């Protein structure tokens, strides 16, 4: 959480330590939307672009009925009103300002992996008939409104956006998502965001991102592109040599190898 002054003070301990070590740190902001349960919402239904329950999607719950914790099905969400949308946009903007006040160098807006922004982007989870549903330009409006609001608070150069067009778990297969993501990327180019983070599926039978998409993304967005998803040094260097990425992120390898940069530089086994 980054809502209260106490939380900001706690984060300041982290951000100061990162800066003292010569690092840079962004805070990833996200809203799960329909991937939730009333127990987390004061008994109310979770919010979503449309009242569509995701299939084969569960959340971890600990309550009186599940004292040891259990994965339970998501509940049917309620369709967000305009007031809900305006409030969430404002929440993202306030969280961004709070993050920078707590010492973060910027924020990353999570627009993938089946969560709220991604739910607006996709036809299977967004059946709205207002200004936020239908054509790709309408489905991406929620994302763009958040980016604009956050950029107004902290500056567009401090804003990154995570997108995951080829990640389809949480019942998110959408035949129009690539077109929508590319259109959104053109708008992010105009807004001058600091980077786009392309989050790639990283499990064994995950869909591969076609080269045609990487080429199209680079044409749509000329700024910094970060890629993440089971990369090794060879694949990372290929991505940068081809101009498809400017930075490559390592996650799991870092958890098991805290000295990962030196291991990669010296070609030592992980």
C-alpha positions in Angstrom: 0.0 0.0 0.0 1.1 3.6 -0.6 -2.0 5.3 0.7 -1.0 6.6 4.1 1.9 8.7 5.5 3.0 5.7 7.5 3.2 3.6 4.4 5.2 6.3 2.6 7.6 6.5 5.6 8.1 2.8 5.4 8.8 2.9 1.7 11.3 5.7 2.2 13.5 3.2 4.1 13.5 1.0 1.0 14.0 3.8 -1.6 16.8 5.4 0.4 18.6 2.1 0.7 18.3 1.5 -3.1 19.6 5.0 -3.9 22.5 4.6 -1.5 23.5 1.5 -3.4 23.3 3.4 -6.7 20.0 1.9 -7.8 16.8 3.2 -9.4 13.4 2.0 -8.2 9.9 2.3 -9.7 6.7 1.3 -7.9 4.3 -0.9 -9.9 0.7 0.2 -9.5 -2.2 -2.1 -10.3 -5.8 -2.8 -9.6 -7.1 -6.4 -9.9 -10.6 -5.5 -11.0 -12.7 -8.7 -11.3 -9.9 -11.0 -10.2 -11.0 -10.5 -6.6 -13.7 -11.5 -4.0 -16.2 -9.7 -1.9 -14.2 -10.5 1.3 -11.6 -8.0 0.0 -14.3 -5.4 -0.9 -16.2 -4.9 2.3 -18.7 -7.5 1.2 -19.4 -5.7 -2.2 -18.9 -7.2 -5.6 -15.5 -6.5 -7.2 -15.4 -3.8 -9.9 -14.8 -4.6 -13.6 -15.6 -3.0 -17.0 -18.5 -5.5 -17.4 -20.3 -7.8 -15.1 -18.5 -10.9 -16.5 -17.0 -13.5 -14.2 -13.7 -14.9 -15.4 -13.7 -18.7 -15.8 -11.0 -21.0 -14.4 -9.7 -18.1 -12.3 -9.3 -18.3 -8.5 -8.0 -16.0 -5.8 -6.3 -16.9 -2.5 -8.6 -16.4 0.5 -8.1 -16.6 4.2 -11.2 -16.0 6.3 -13.4 -17.7 8.9 -14.6 -20.3 6.4 -11.0 -20.9 5.1 -8.8 -20.3 8.2 -5.8 -22.1 6.6 -6.3 -20.4 3.2 -7.8 -21.8 0.0 -8.0 -20.9 -3.7 -11.6 -19.9 -4.4 -13.5 -18.9 -7.5 -13.8 -15.2 -8.3 -17.3 -13.8 -7.8 -19.4 -12.0 -10.4 -18.2 -8.4 -10.6 -20.3 -5.3 -11.0 -19.9 -3.0 -14.0 -18.1 0.2 -13.1 -20.0 3.4 -13.3 -18.5 6.6 -14.6 -18.0 7.7 -11.0 -16.1 4.4 -10.3 -13.9 5.0 -13.4 -13.1 8.6 -12.4 -12.2 7.5 -8.8 -9.9 4.8 -9.9 -8.1 7.1 -12.4 -7.7 9.5 -9.5 -6.5 6.7 -7.2 -3.7 5.8 -9.7 -2.7 9.5 -9.9 -2.6 9.9 -6.1 -0.7 6.7 -5.7 1.9 7.9 -8.2 2.4 11.2 -6.4 2.6 9.3 -3.1 5.2 7.0 -4.6 7.4 9.8 -5.8 7.0 11.5 -2.4 8.2 8.3 -0.8 11.4 8.4 -2.9 10.5 6.2 -5.9 12.0 7.4 -9.1 8.8 6.7 -11.0 5.9 4.3 -11.3 5.0 1.5 -13.6 1.3 1.2 -14.5 0.3 -2.5 -14.7 -1.8 -2.9 -17.8 -1.5 -6.7 -18.3 -2.0 -10.2 -16.9 -5.8 -10.1 -16.7 -6.1 -7.3 -14.2 -8.4 -4.2 -14.4 -6.7 -2.2 -17.2 -6.2 -5.4 -19.3 -9.9 -6.2 -18.7 -10.8 -2.9 -20.3 -8.5 -3.6 -23.3 -10.0 -6.9 -24.2 -13.3 -7.7 -26.0 -14.1 -10.8 -24.0 -14.0 -8.9 -20.6 -15.3 -5.6 -21.9 -18.8 -5.5 -23.3 -19.5 -1.9 -22.5 -21.5 0.2 -25.0 -20.3 3.6 -23.7 -17.1 5.6 -24.4 -15.0 2.8 -22.8 -16.2 -0.2 -24.9 -16.5 -1.4 -28.4 -13.8 -0.2 -30.8 -10.1 -0.5 -29.8 -9.8 3.3 -29.4 -12.6 3.1 -26.8 -11.3 0.1 -25.0 -7.9 1.7 -24.5 -9.4 4.9 -23.2 -9.3 3.8 -19.5 -5.5 3.1 -19.8 -4.8 6.4 -21.5 -6.8 8.4 -19.0 -4.8 6.8 -16.2 -1.5 7.5 -18.0 -2.5 11.1 -18.5 -3.6 11.6 -14.9 -0.4 10.0 -13.6 1.8 12.0 -16.0 0.2 15.2 -14.8 1.1 14.4 -11.2 4.7 13.2 -11.7 5.8 13.8 -15.3 5.5 11.4 -18.2 9.2 10.6 -18.1 8.7 9.0 -14.7 5.9 6.7 -16.0 6.2 3.2 -17.4 3.4 1.0 -18.8 3.4 -2.8 -18.6 1.5 -4.5 -21.4 1.0 -8.3 -21.9 -0.9 -8.9 -25.2 0.1 -12.6 -25.5 -0.7 -13.5 -21.9 -4.2 -15.1 -21.9 -4.6 -16.7 -18.6 -7.5 -15.5 -16.3 -9.9 -16.0 -19.2 -8.3 -13.3 -21.3 -8.1 -14.6 -24.9 -9.1 -11.8 -27.2 -8.8 -11.8 -31.0 -8.4 -8.0 -31.1 -5.8 -7.5 -28.3 -2.8 -7.1 -30.6 -4.5 -4.4 -32.7 -5.6 -2.6 -29.5 -2.1 -2.8 -27.9 -0.4 -1.4 -31.0 -3.0 1.5 -31.1 -2.4 2.2 -27.4 1.3 2.2 -28.0 1.0 4.9 -30.6 -0.9 7.0 -28.0 1.8 6.3 -25.4 4.4 7.5 -27.9 2.5 10.8 -28.2 2.2 11.1 -24.4 6.0 10.6 -24.0 6.0 7.9 -21.3 9.3 6.7 -20.0 9.0 3.2 -21.3 6.8 0.3 -22.3 7.4 -3.0 -20.4 6.4 -6.0 -22.6 5.7 -8.8 -20.2 6.0 -12.1 -21.9 4.6 -15.5 -20.8 7.3 -17.5 -19.2 5.9 -21.0 -18.6 6.9 -24.1 -20.6 4.1 -24.1 -23.2 3.6 -20.4 -23.3 2.7 -18.7 -26.6 5.7 -17.3 -28.5 5.6 -13.6 -29.5 5.8 -13.4 -33.3 8.6 -11.3 -34.7 5.9 -9.4 -36.7 4.5 -8.0 -33.4 8.0 -6.9 -32.2 8.5 -5.1 -35.5 5.1 -3.4 -35.3 5.6 -2.4 -31.7 8.9 -0.7 -32.5 7.2 1.2 -35.4 4.4 2.3 -33.1 6.6 3.3 -30.2 10.1 4.7 -30.5 10.9 5.1 -26.8 12.4 2.6 -24.4 11.1 -0.9 -24.6 11.8 -3.4 -21.7 11.2 -7.1 -22.2 10.9 -9.7 -19.5 10.3 -13.5 -19.7 12.9 -16.3 -19.2 15.7 -14.4 -21.0 19.3 -15.5 -21.0 22.3 -13.5 -22.1 22.2 -14.8 -25.7 18.5 -14.1 -26.2 18.8 -10.7 -24.5 21.7 -9.7 -26.8 19.7 -10.8 -29.8 16.7 -8.7 -28.8 18.8 -5.6 -28.4 20.8 -6.2 -31.6 17.6 -6.5 -33.6 16.3 -3.3 -32.0 13.3 -4.9 -30.5 14.2 -4.0 -26.9 16.4 -1.5 -25.2 16.5 -3.2 -21.8 16.0 -6.8 -20.8 14.7 -7.6 -17.3 15.7 -10.7 -15.3 13.4 -11.9 -12.5 13.6 -15.5 -11.4 17.3 -15.7 -12.1 17.9 -12.8 -9.8 16.0 -14.5 -6.9 18.3 -17.5 -7.1 21.5 -15.5 -8.0 21.7 -12.2 -6.1 25.1 -11.6 -7.9 23.5 -12.1 -11.3 25.1 -9.1 -13.1 28.6 -10.3 -12.3 27.7 -13.9 -13.2 26.4 -12.8 -16.5 29.4 -10.6 -17.2 31.9 -13.4 -16.3 29.8 -16.1 -18.0 29.5 -18.1 -14.8 26.9 -20.8 -14.3 23.7 -19.8 -12.6 
